[in-house]
Amino acid sequence: MVDTTIDLGSVRLKSPVLAASGTFGFGREVSSVYDLSQIGGICTKGLTVDSRSGNPPPRVAETASGMLNSVGLQNPGIDSFIRDELPNMLQMGCRIVVNIAGNSLEDYQILCRTLDTTRADVIELNLSCPNVREGCMMIGSDERQIRQVVSASKAMTTKPLWVKLTPNVTDIVRMACAAEEAGADAVVLINTLMGLAIDRTSRRPILHNNTGGLSGPAIKPVALRMVADVFRSVSIPIVGVGGIMNGSDAIEFLIAGASAVEIGTATLLKPSACLDVQNEMIAIAESDGVDSLKDYSGTLIAW
């Protein structure tokens, strides 16, 4: 039998497969499809200090080999989540990773301090957010801001901090190193790439917000390259995300250097995607004669 357990720092997962933020709701939306205790964990949709209604529609557009979204962090706010959603999630039998987003350093401090007294397992910092006090510069595109936010967040909680980085930068390695130096327990690579879809007839962008985040198979080669590059430069674990549609894709991310993976867009196509990917990984490992999925991690042989 293939060993699927994996350790990401102090966090032990029964499987290296997690549901990515923004595509799985709070778990109850998918819990009728399969037993969620079978997968490694669930990353909540992004949570902010106060509730958000998100961007006006249209907010999602299908593209060649992917999709664009500009949902705008629609969420009930952290207090409502802790009161109404977290108790149910804690009964699901897998790790609960709470994804948080802020528009200032103070937002992240409040969110981490608030979550520190809960039974959530991990806090995932979404740094692909504009800092309104810094001229709306993306926090994750500036090394100084990454260090400030991660360090300040770390001081507010004893929970492991995973830092989800934007790929919309010149050098993702520098950003990952900045996160590690500031105390991140793991980095999550990658968030969506910025893109644009146009309706030729109206000559308007399809999304009301004009641009959106590109996800799905189209971004997988970019995500793999970034995981491989960062793996050579950091000592903390990497969680790979981006275009994973099957078990073979997931194992490629492990080979590139990831310790675990998150499944996002695939879930929108097939709600059972996380479990399907996990089962396919096990079947591939059995075929390869590999005893443990962790044995794939970081085994890329460069030319």
TORFI-851514 format. One record per residue (C-alpha): residue number from 1; residue in three letters; x, y, z. Coordinates in steps of 0.5 Angstrom, whole numbers. Last residue first. Layout:
<sites>
<site num="NUM" residuo="ala" c1="X" c2="Y" c3="Z"/>
...
</sites>
This chain:
<sites>
<site num="303" residuo="trp" c1="39" c2="37" c3="-37"/>
<site num="302" residuo="ala" c1="35" c2="37" c3="-30"/>
<site num="301" residuo="ile" c1="33" c2="31" c3="-26"/>
<site num="300" residuo="leu" c1="27" c2="33" c3="-22"/>
<site num="299" residuo="thr" c1="27" c2="29" c3="-15"/>
<site num="298" residuo="gly" c1="25" c2="34" c3="-11"/>
<site num="297" residuo="ser" c1="19" c2="31" c3="-8"/>
<site num="296" residuo="tyr" c1="17" c2="24" c3="-11"/>
<site num="295" residuo="asp" c1="19" c2="20" c3="-5"/>
<site num="294" residuo="lys" c1="14" c2="24" c3="-1"/>
<site num="293" residuo="leu" c1="8" c2="20" c3="-5"/>
<site num="292" residuo="ser" c1="11" c2="13" c3="-1"/>
<site num="291" residuo="asp" c1="13" c2="6" c3="-3"/>
<site num="290" residuo="val" c1="14" c2="8" c3="-11"/>
<site num="289" residuo="gly" c1="14" c2="2" c3="-15"/>
<site num="288" residuo="asp" c1="12" c2="6" c3="-21"/>
<site num="287" residuo="ser" c1="5" c2="3" c3="-22"/>
<site num="286" residuo="glu" c1="4" c2="3" c3="-15"/>
<site num="285" residuo="ala" c1="6" c2="11" c3="-15"/>
<site num="284" residuo="ile" c1="1" c2="12" c3="-21"/>
<site num="283" residuo="ala" c1="-5" c2="8" c3="-18"/>
<site num="282" residuo="ile" c1="-3" c2="13" c3="-11"/>
<site num="281" residuo="met" c1="-3" c2="19" c3="-15"/>
<site num="280" residuo="glu" c1="-9" c2="17" c3="-19"/>
<site num="279" residuo="asn" c1="-13" c2="16" c3="-12"/>
<site num="278" residuo="gln" c1="-11" c2="23" c3="-10"/>
<site num="277" residuo="val" c1="-13" c2="26" c3="-17"/>
<site num="276" residuo="asp" c1="-20" c2="23" c3="-16"/>
<site num="275" residuo="leu" c1="-21" c2="25" c3="-9"/>
<site num="274" residuo="cys" c1="-19" c2="32" c3="-11"/>
<site num="273" residuo="ala" c1="-23" c2="32" c3="-17"/>
<site num="272" residuo="ser" c1="-29" c2="30" c3="-14"/>
<site num="271" residuo="pro" c1="-33" c2="37" c3="-16"/>
<site num="270" residuo="lys" c1="-32" c2="36" c3="-23"/>
<site num="269" residuo="leu" c1="-31" c2="42" c3="-27"/>
<site num="268" residuo="leu" c1="-31" c2="47" c3="-22"/>
<site num="267" residuo="thr" c1="-26" c2="42" c3="-18"/>
<site num="266" residuo="ala" c1="-21" c2="42" c3="-23"/>
<site num="265" residuo="thr" c1="-20" c2="50" c3="-23"/>
<site num="264" residuo="gly" c1="-17" c2="49" c3="-16"/>
<site num="263" residuo="ile" c1="-13" c2="43" c3="-13"/>
<site num="262" residuo="glu" c1="-8" c2="44" c3="-8"/>
<site num="261" residuo="val" c1="-1" c2="41" c3="-8"/>
<site num="260" residuo="ala" c1="4" c2="38" c3="-3"/>
<site num="259" residuo="ser" c1="11" c2="37" c3="-2"/>
<site num="258" residuo="ala" c1="13" c2="41" c3="-8"/>
<site num="257" residuo="gly" c1="20" c2="41" c3="-11"/>
<site num="256" residuo="ala" c1="19" c2="40" c3="-19"/>
<site num="255" residuo="ile" c1="18" c2="32" c3="-18"/>
<site num="254" residuo="leu" c1="12" c2="34" c3="-13"/>
<site num="253" residuo="phe" c1="9" c2="38" c3="-18"/>
<site num="252" residuo="glu" c1="10" c2="33" c3="-24"/>
<site num="251" residuo="ile" c1="6" c2="28" c3="-19"/>
<site num="250" residuo="ala" c1="0" c2="33" c3="-19"/>
<site num="249" residuo="asp" c1="0" c2="33" c3="-26"/>
<site num="248" residuo="ser" c1="0" c2="26" c3="-27"/>
<site num="247" residuo="gly" c1="-6" c2="25" c3="-22"/>
<site num="246" residuo="asn" c1="-10" c2="29" c3="-26"/>
<site num="245" residuo="met" c1="-12" c2="37" c3="-27"/>
<site num="244" residuo="ile" c1="-7" c2="41" c3="-24"/>
<site num="243" residuo="gly" c1="-7" c2="48" c3="-27"/>
<site num="242" residuo="gly" c1="-4" c2="52" c3="-22"/>
<site num="241" residuo="val" c1="-2" c2="50" c3="-15"/>
<site num="240" residuo="gly" c1="4" c2="47" c3="-11"/>
<site num="239" residuo="val" c1="5" c2="47" c3="-4"/>
<site num="238" residuo="ile" c1="13" c2="49" c3="-2"/>
<site num="237" residuo="pro" c1="16" c2="47" c3="4"/>
<site num="236" residuo="ile" c1="21" c2="51" c3="8"/>
<site num="235" residuo="ser" c1="29" c2="51" c3="6"/>
<site num="234" residuo="val" c1="29" c2="56" c3="0"/>
<site num="233" residuo="ser" c1="33" c2="57" c3="-6"/>
<site num="232" residuo="arg" c1="33" c2="51" c3="-11"/>
<site num="231" residuo="phe" c1="25" c2="49" c3="-9"/>
<site num="230" residuo="val" c1="24" c2="56" c3="-11"/>
<site num="229" residuo="asp" c1="26" c2="55" c3="-19"/>
<site num="228" residuo="ala" c1="23" c2="48" c3="-19"/>
<site num="227" residuo="val" c1="16" c2="51" c3="-16"/>
<site num="226" residuo="met" c1="17" c2="57" c3="-21"/>
<site num="225" residuo="arg" c1="18" c2="53" c3="-27"/>
<site num="224" residuo="leu" c1="12" c2="48" c3="-25"/>
<site num="223" residuo="ala" c1="7" c2="54" c3="-24"/>
<site num="222" residuo="val" c1="9" c2="57" c3="-31"/>
<site num="221" residuo="pro" c1="8" c2="50" c3="-34"/>
<site num="220" residuo="lys" c1="1" c2="49" c3="-31"/>
<site num="219" residuo="ile" c1="-2" c2="56" c3="-33"/>
<site num="218" residuo="ala" c1="-6" c2="54" c3="-39"/>
<site num="217" residuo="pro" c1="-8" c2="48" c3="-35"/>
<site num="216" residuo="gly" c1="-13" c2="52" c3="-31"/>
<site num="215" residuo="ser" c1="-12" c2="59" c3="-28"/>
<site num="214" residuo="leu" c1="-12" c2="66" c3="-30"/>
<site num="213" residuo="gly" c1="-14" c2="72" c3="-25"/>
<site num="212" residuo="gly" c1="-18" c2="77" c3="-28"/>
<site num="211" residuo="thr" c1="-18" c2="84" c3="-32"/>
<site num="210" residuo="asn" c1="-24" c2="88" c3="-34"/>
<site num="209" residuo="asn" c1="-27" c2="88" c3="-28"/>
<site num="208" residuo="his" c1="-34" c2="87" c3="-31"/>
<site num="207" residuo="leu" c1="-31" c2="81" c3="-34"/>
<site num="206" residuo="ile" c1="-32" c2="80" c3="-42"/>
<site num="205" residuo="pro" c1="-28" c2="86" c3="-44"/>
<site num="204" residuo="arg" c1="-31" c2="90" c3="-49"/>
<site num="203" residuo="arg" c1="-31" c2="90" c3="-56"/>
<site num="202" residuo="ser" c1="-38" c2="89" c3="-57"/>
<site num="201" residuo="thr" c1="-37" c2="83" c3="-62"/>
<site num="200" residuo="arg" c1="-30" c2="81" c3="-60"/>
<site num="199" residuo="asp" c1="-32" c2="80" c3="-53"/>
<site num="198" residuo="ile" c1="-25" c2="80" c3="-50"/>
<site num="197" residuo="ala" c1="-22" c2="76" c3="-45"/>
<site num="196" residuo="leu" c1="-16" c2="79" c3="-41"/>
<site num="195" residuo="gly" c1="-11" c2="76" c3="-36"/>
<site num="194" residuo="met" c1="-7" c2="77" c3="-30"/>
<site num="193" residuo="leu" c1="-4" c2="70" c3="-27"/>
<site num="192" residuo="thr" c1="-7" c2="66" c3="-22"/>
<site num="191" residuo="asn" c1="-4" c2="64" c3="-15"/>
<site num="190" residuo="ile" c1="2" c2="60" c3="-15"/>
<site num="189" residuo="leu" c1="6" c2="57" c3="-11"/>
<site num="188" residuo="val" c1="4" c2="56" c3="-4"/>
<site num="187" residuo="val" c1="10" c2="58" c3="1"/>
<site num="186" residuo="ala" c1="11" c2="54" c3="7"/>
<site num="185" residuo="asp" c1="13" c2="56" c3="15"/>
<site num="184" residuo="ala" c1="14" c2="63" c3="13"/>
<site num="183" residuo="gly" c1="18" c2="67" c3="18"/>
<site num="182" residuo="ala" c1="20" c2="73" c3="15"/>
<site num="181" residuo="glu" c1="26" c2="70" c3="12"/>
<site num="180" residuo="glu" c1="22" c2="65" c3="9"/>
<site num="179" residuo="ala" c1="17" c2="70" c3="6"/>
<site num="178" residuo="ala" c1="23" c2="74" c3="3"/>
<site num="177" residuo="cys" c1="26" c2="68" c3="0"/>
<site num="176" residuo="ala" c1="19" c2="67" c3="-4"/>
<site num="175" residuo="met" c1="19" c2="74" c3="-6"/>
<site num="174" residuo="arg" c1="26" c2="73" c3="-9"/>
<site num="173" residuo="val" c1="25" c2="67" c3="-12"/>
<site num="172" residuo="ile" c1="19" c2="70" c3="-16"/>
<site num="171" residuo="asp" c1="23" c2="74" c3="-20"/>
<site num="170" residuo="thr" c1="19" c2="79" c3="-24"/>
<site num="169" residuo="val" c1="13" c2="79" c3="-21"/>
<site num="168" residuo="asn" c1="6" c2="77" c3="-23"/>
<site num="167" residuo="pro" c1="6" c2="70" c3="-20"/>
<site num="166" residuo="thr" c1="3" c2="72" c3="-14"/>
<site num="165" residuo="leu" c1="5" c2="68" c3="-7"/>
<site num="164" residuo="lys" c1="1" c2="64" c3="-2"/>
<site num="163" residuo="val" c1="5" c2="65" c3="4"/>
<site num="162" residuo="trp" c1="3" c2="59" c3="9"/>
<site num="161" residuo="leu" c1="3" c2="61" c3="16"/>
<site num="160" residuo="pro" c1="3" c2="55" c3="22"/>
<site num="159" residuo="lys" c1="-1" c2="57" c3="28"/>
<site num="158" residuo="thr" c1="2" c2="61" c3="34"/>
<site num="157" residuo="thr" c1="-1" c2="67" c3="32"/>
<site num="156" residuo="met" c1="0" c2="75" c3="32"/>
<site num="155" residuo="ala" c1="8" c2="75" c3="31"/>
<site num="154" residuo="lys" c1="7" c2="71" c3="25"/>
<site num="153" residuo="ser" c1="3" c2="76" c3="22"/>
<site num="152" residuo="ala" c1="7" c2="82" c3="23"/>
<site num="151" residuo="ser" c1="13" c2="78" c3="20"/>
<site num="150" residuo="val" c1="9" c2="76" c3="14"/>
<site num="149" residuo="val" c1="6" c2="83" c3="13"/>
<site num="148" residuo="gln" c1="13" c2="87" c3="14"/>
<site num="147" residuo="arg" c1="17" c2="82" c3="10"/>
<site num="146" residuo="ile" c1="12" c2="81" c3="4"/>
<site num="145" residuo="gln" c1="12" c2="89" c3="4"/>
<site num="144" residuo="arg" c1="19" c2="90" c3="3"/>
<site num="143" residuo="glu" c1="20" c2="84" c3="-2"/>
<site num="142" residuo="asp" c1="14" c2="88" c3="-6"/>
<site num="141" residuo="ser" c1="10" c2="84" c3="-11"/>
<site num="140" residuo="gly" c1="6" c2="80" c3="-6"/>
<site num="139" residuo="ile" c1="3" c2="87" c3="-3"/>
<site num="138" residuo="met" c1="0" c2="89" c3="-10"/>
<site num="137" residuo="met" c1="1" c2="96" c3="-10"/>
<site num="136" residuo="cys" c1="-5" c2="100" c3="-8"/>
<site num="135" residuo="gly" c1="-2" c2="106" c3="-7"/>
<site num="134" residuo="glu" c1="2" c2="104" c3="-1"/>
<site num="133" residuo="arg" c1="-4" c2="105" c3="4"/>
<site num="132" residuo="val" c1="-9" c2="101" c3="0"/>
<site num="131" residuo="asn" c1="-4" c2="95" c3="-1"/>
<site num="130" residuo="pro" c1="-7" c2="91" c3="-6"/>
<site num="129" residuo="cys" c1="-8" c2="84" c3="-5"/>
<site num="128" residuo="ser" c1="-4" c2="78" c3="-8"/>
<site num="127" residuo="leu" c1="-1" c2="76" c3="-1"/>
<site num="126" residuo="asn" c1="-6" c2="71" c3="1"/>
<site num="125" residuo="leu" c1="-4" c2="69" c3="7"/>
<site num="124" residuo="glu" c1="-5" c2="62" c3="9"/>
<site num="123" residuo="ile" c1="-7" c2="60" c3="16"/>
<site num="122" residuo="val" c1="-6" c2="53" c3="18"/>
<site num="121" residuo="asp" c1="-10" c2="48" c3="23"/>
<site num="120" residuo="ala" c1="-16" c2="52" c3="25"/>
<site num="119" residuo="arg" c1="-18" c2="50" c3="32"/>
<site num="118" residuo="thr" c1="-19" c2="58" c3="34"/>
<site num="117" residuo="thr" c1="-16" c2="62" c3="39"/>
<site num="116" residuo="asp" c1="-10" c2="64" c3="33"/>
<site num="115" residuo="leu" c1="-16" c2="66" c3="28"/>
<site num="114" residuo="thr" c1="-17" c2="73" c3="31"/>
<site num="113" residuo="arg" c1="-10" c2="75" c3="32"/>
<site num="112" residuo="cys" c1="-8" c2="73" c3="25"/>
<site num="111" residuo="leu" c1="-14" c2="77" c3="22"/>
<site num="110" residuo="ile" c1="-13" c2="83" c3="26"/>
<site num="109" residuo="gln" c1="-5" c2="83" c3="24"/>
<site num="108" residuo="tyr" c1="-7" c2="81" c3="17"/>
<site num="107" residuo="asp" c1="-12" c2="88" c3="17"/>
<site num="106" residuo="glu" c1="-6" c2="92" c3="20"/>
<site num="105" residuo="leu" c1="-1" c2="90" c3="15"/>
<site num="104" residuo="ser" c1="-6" c2="93" c3="10"/>
<site num="103" residuo="asn" c1="-11" c2="91" c3="4"/>
<site num="102" residuo="gly" c1="-12" c2="84" c3="7"/>
<site num="101" residuo="ala" c1="-13" c2="77" c3="5"/>
<site num="100" residuo="ile" c1="-14" c2="71" c3="9"/>
<site num="99" residuo="asn" c1="-14" c2="63" c3="7"/>
<site num="98" residuo="val" c1="-16" c2="59" c3="13"/>
<site num="97" residuo="val" c1="-13" c2="52" c3="12"/>
<site num="96" residuo="ile" c1="-17" c2="46" c3="15"/>
<site num="95" residuo="arg" c1="-14" c2="40" c3="16"/>
<site num="94" residuo="cys" c1="-19" c2="34" c3="15"/>
<site num="93" residuo="gly" c1="-24" c2="30" c3="19"/>
<site num="92" residuo="met" c1="-30" c2="34" c3="16"/>
<site num="91" residuo="gln" c1="-32" c2="36" c3="23"/>
<site num="90" residuo="leu" c1="-28" c2="42" c3="24"/>
<site num="89" residuo="met" c1="-31" c2="45" c3="18"/>
<site num="88" residuo="asn" c1="-38" c2="45" c3="21"/>
<site num="87" residuo="pro" c1="-35" c2="49" c3="27"/>
<site num="86" residuo="leu" c1="-31" c2="54" c3="22"/>
<site num="85" residuo="glu" c1="-38" c2="56" c3="18"/>
<site num="84" residuo="asp" c1="-42" c2="60" c3="22"/>
<site num="83" residuo="arg" c1="-39" c2="63" c3="28"/>
<site num="82" residuo="ile" c1="-31" c2="63" c3="26"/>
<site num="81" residuo="phe" c1="-34" c2="65" c3="19"/>
<site num="80" residuo="ser" c1="-38" c2="71" c3="21"/>
<site num="79" residuo="asp" c1="-32" c2="74" c3="25"/>
<site num="78" residuo="ile" c1="-28" c2="73" c3="19"/>
<site num="77" residuo="gly" c1="-32" c2="76" c3="14"/>
<site num="76" residuo="pro" c1="-38" c2="73" c3="10"/>
<site num="75" residuo="asn" c1="-34" c2="73" c3="3"/>
<site num="74" residuo="gln" c1="-34" c2="76" c3="-4"/>
<site num="73" residuo="leu" c1="-26" c2="76" c3="-5"/>
<site num="72" residuo="gly" c1="-27" c2="80" c3="-12"/>
<site num="71" residuo="val" c1="-30" c2="75" c3="-16"/>
<site num="70" residuo="ser" c1="-25" c2="77" c3="-22"/>
<site num="69" residuo="asn" c1="-24" c2="70" c3="-25"/>
<site num="68" residuo="leu" c1="-21" c2="68" c3="-32"/>
<site num="67" residuo="met" c1="-21" c2="61" c3="-34"/>
<site num="66" residuo="gly" c1="-17" c2="55" c3="-37"/>
<site num="65" residuo="ser" c1="-15" c2="51" c3="-43"/>
<site num="64" residuo="ala" c1="-17" c2="57" c3="-48"/>
<site num="63" residuo="thr" c1="-22" c2="61" c3="-44"/>
<site num="62" residuo="glu" c1="-28" c2="61" c3="-40"/>
<site num="61" residuo="ala" c1="-30" c2="67" c3="-36"/>
<site num="60" residuo="val" c1="-32" c2="69" c3="-29"/>
<site num="59" residuo="arg" c1="-34" c2="75" c3="-26"/>
<site num="58" residuo="pro" c1="-40" c2="78" c3="-30"/>
<site num="57" residuo="pro" c1="-42" c2="81" c3="-26"/>
<site num="56" residuo="pro" c1="-40" c2="86" c3="-20"/>
<site num="55" residuo="asn" c1="-34" c2="85" c3="-16"/>
<site num="54" residuo="gly" c1="-35" c2="82" c3="-9"/>
<site num="53" residuo="ser" c1="-40" c2="83" c3="-4"/>
<site num="52" residuo="arg" c1="-35" c2="83" c3="2"/>
<site num="51" residuo="ser" c1="-35" c2="82" c3="9"/>
<site num="50" residuo="asp" c1="-31" c2="85" c3="14"/>
<site num="49" residuo="val" c1="-24" c2="83" c3="16"/>
<site num="48" residuo="thr" c1="-23" c2="79" c3="10"/>
<site num="47" residuo="leu" c1="-23" c2="72" c3="8"/>
<site num="46" residuo="gly" c1="-21" c2="68" c3="2"/>
<site num="45" residuo="lys" c1="-25" c2="62" c3="1"/>
<site num="44" residuo="thr" c1="-23" c2="56" c3="5"/>
<site num="43" residuo="cys" c1="-17" c2="52" c3="4"/>
<site num="42" residuo="ile" c1="-19" c2="45" c3="5"/>
<site num="41" residuo="gly" c1="-14" c2="39" c3="7"/>
<site num="40" residuo="gly" c1="-11" c2="32" c3="6"/>
<site num="39" residuo="ile" c1="-16" c2="28" c3="3"/>
<site num="38" residuo="gln" c1="-20" c2="22" c3="5"/>
<site num="37" residuo="ser" c1="-24" c2="26" c3="11"/>
<site num="36" residuo="leu" c1="-28" c2="30" c3="5"/>
<site num="35" residuo="asp" c1="-32" c2="24" c3="5"/>
<site num="34" residuo="tyr" c1="-35" c2="25" c3="-2"/>
<site num="33" residuo="val" c1="-40" c2="29" c3="-7"/>
<site num="32" residuo="ser" c1="-45" c2="31" c3="-1"/>
<site num="31" residuo="ser" c1="-39" c2="35" c3="2"/>
<site num="30" residuo="val" c1="-38" c2="39" c3="-4"/>
<site num="29" residuo="glu" c1="-42" c2="45" c3="-2"/>
<site num="28" residuo="arg" c1="-40" c2="44" c3="6"/>
<site num="27" residuo="gly" c1="-33" c2="45" c3="4"/>
<site num="26" residuo="phe" c1="-33" c2="52" c3="6"/>
<site num="25" residuo="gly" c1="-33" c2="54" c3="-1"/>
<site num="24" residuo="phe" c1="-29" c2="49" c3="-5"/>
<site num="23" residuo="thr" c1="-26" c2="54" c3="-11"/>
<site num="22" residuo="gly" c1="-24" c2="60" c3="-8"/>
<site num="21" residuo="ser" c1="-18" c2="57" c3="-4"/>
<site num="20" residuo="ala" c1="-15" c2="51" c3="-6"/>
<site num="19" residuo="ala" c1="-17" c2="44" c3="-4"/>
<site num="18" residuo="leu" c1="-12" c2="40" c3="-1"/>
<site num="17" residuo="val" c1="-8" c2="34" c3="-4"/>
<site num="16" residuo="pro" c1="-1" c2="31" c3="0"/>
<site num="15" residuo="ser" c1="-5" c2="26" c3="4"/>
<site num="14" residuo="lys" c1="-6" c2="25" c3="11"/>
<site num="13" residuo="leu" c1="-3" c2="31" c3="12"/>
<site num="12" residuo="arg" c1="2" c2="33" c3="18"/>
<site num="11" residuo="val" c1="3" c2="40" c3="20"/>
<site num="10" residuo="ser" c1="9" c2="42" c3="24"/>
<site num="9" residuo="gly" c1="13" c2="43" c3="18"/>
<site num="8" residuo="leu" c1="9" c2="40" c3="12"/>
<site num="7" residuo="asp" c1="9" c2="33" c3="13"/>
<site num="6" residuo="ile" c1="6" c2="28" c3="8"/>
<site num="5" residuo="thr" c1="2" c2="22" c3="9"/>
<site num="4" residuo="thr" c1="0" c2="18" c3="3"/>
<site num="3" residuo="asp" c1="4" c2="12" c3="4"/>
<site num="2" residuo="val" c1="3" c2="7" c3="-2"/>
<site num="1" residuo="met" c1="0" c2="0" c3="0"/>
</sites>
